[in-house]
Amino acid sequence: MVEEIKEARQREELLANIQRLSRIVLDRLEEGSKEGTLDQAQIRLLGSIAVKSLGLWQEALNPRPRRGLRREARETEERLSRQATEQR
């Protein structure tokens, strides 16, 4: 029982940290894209970090492996990169 409570708290803390990271990265990506202060490499890097952190968040919520998650992450990363490029 105590171990389950400890695991639940650790999971909540992990989710909160991933959420914070995701928010920071997405905010930075949005600001940099709007202001034009990010180059293409920075946009790709931040997009990649955002996709990975969201994937971690999803994995923490549902620890069962999902089929096609990598493909979905790659497609999302490419879409973010295209959107950032189009905004310039």
C-alpha angles and dihedrals in degrees: 000000000000090000091053091052090049091050091048091052092047090050091050090050091048091050091048091050093048090048091052092048092048092049093049094048095045092047091050091048092050094046093046092048093049094045094041092232096127125079122215094267092052091049091051092047094050091043090052092049090048093051092047093048091049089049089052090049091051091046092050090051093047111020094190110106114251123217114239096015093131092050091048091049092050092049091049091049091051091048091051091049092050092048092050091049092049092052091060 
